[in-house]
Amino acid sequence: MDKYGNYINGEWVASSSGETYENINPANREVLSLFPKSSSEDVKKAVDAAAAAFKEWRLTPAPKRGEIIFRAGQLLTERKETYAKEMTQEMGKVLNEARGDVQEAIDMTMFVAGEGRRMLGDTTPSELPDKFCMSVRMPIGIIGCITPWNFPMAIPSWKVMPALVAGNSVVFKPARYTPKSAYNMIKALEDAGIPKGVVNLVYGFGGQVGNPLIDDERIGMISFTGSTEIGTALQEKCPKTHKRVSCEMGGKNAIIVLEDADIDLAIDGIIWSAFGTTGQRCTAASRIIVQNPVRDVLQKRLIARTEALKLGNGLDPSTDVGPVVNEEQVHKIHEYTQIGIQEGAKLLCGGEIAGEGELSKGFFYKPTIFGDVSPGMRIAQEEIFGPTTAIITVDTLEEAIEVNNNTQFGLSTSVYTRDVNKAFVAMRDIYTGLVYINAGTIGAEVHIPFGGTRGTGNGHREAGQTALETFTEWKSLFVDFSGRLQKAQLIE
């Protein structure tokens, strides 16, 4: 069985304790490989390496940093199929989705590489004669990156690659359930020639690795994607040591289907958004807000499409929906099914742990739809993170927008309508970070800012040129060539 190490100061090394944990395939519980079960001592070594490497890396010209990252993007491209298959094995998503995950990492890496030549600042006229003003970006220092398992290459690429091109060094803690995908991304950087210590990878559990990383005062910023509970705690803790913190957290996203919508197109979007990645996306459509006149026809067609979905191993080309990531998550999803029934919602399909035949070997849950859902029910307010969606009926567009906005989250919303006027009202009044018209709630593009409002985030955006705002500090520079003392604001 393959056994992997942490990547610290350019070397692959065992944890200080020598302990390991198993990487398990959720489709059949097969043990795939062993990874380090690290401790605070390993984190300290990684931060030591990052601190030492930062001194030279920040002085490396940004275009040269970009060239290394571009080479990593080329290697990711060459290895895409292998990396996608290994991703499916360790976290379950169907192979075609895993290919998309790797492709998003490729896209982000290539996009960010170009930012090495566009690390733009501003020049502006001075209010005083014979004086020059400009502003430039400078790296923050050491960035701690903490990422989830549902997009184990795409999301780390949103953090690690922009941080590196901006001149920061990185300590990366991936999710415990997807260690091989983290290895693959860092291996591409290593093979591309990233200098020793600039990027470091430490495996392990949150209490033993995440907390020491957060607590180390040499870390200048924590970039986190995960639960709202943990993200909220980070926002309370990090400012106490003057750390910047960027949090991308939960979602309770909705697809709004108006009476003039193309129903078949809307159902295509719902199936993909609610059950793609087995509903394990922060952008998953876990609410369907439908205008009353088309509720019955949409509900009938949606149930039929959902019941026809095939569960199975993500490597099987005929599989539509793979397993959820682990047994604990299966039971959490089923608990929400029971909650929905107790609240008075109508279970329309699914609602069961799939235990028949080969499915009994893995962690599978049948795609689930609830009807007769009230906006205040827990299944309409809380993030389930599984293949469950809830149908809420409304009378007007205005009511749909109000229901959509009335959760603690604000990540993604989709509206299906043929009326351009209604589309523009929705785009104006919906208060989420992403809004799609006649498309599902998922489908981020790397050159566009990604993030949400309210409990979904803390104001930062990932991807696009806004990523540089997250991972850099501004410095304003003034050059006075008048040869005399000049006072600002024309003070005499």
PyMOL commands that set and color helices and strands:
alter all, ss='L'
color gray80, all
select helices_A, chain A and resi 40-57+62-78+80-91+95-115+154-165+179-192+206-215+228-241+263-279+292-307+327-343+357-361+378-380+397-405+420-429+466-471+488-490
alter helices_A, ss='H'
color red, helices_A
select strands_A, chain A and resi 2-3+6-8+11-13+20-24+31-36+122-125+131-139+142-146+169-173+199-201+219-225+244-248+253-257+285-291+346-349+368-371+388-394+409-410+412-416+434-437+453-454+472-480
alter strands_A, ss='S'
color yellow, strands_A
deselect
rebuild
show_as cartoon
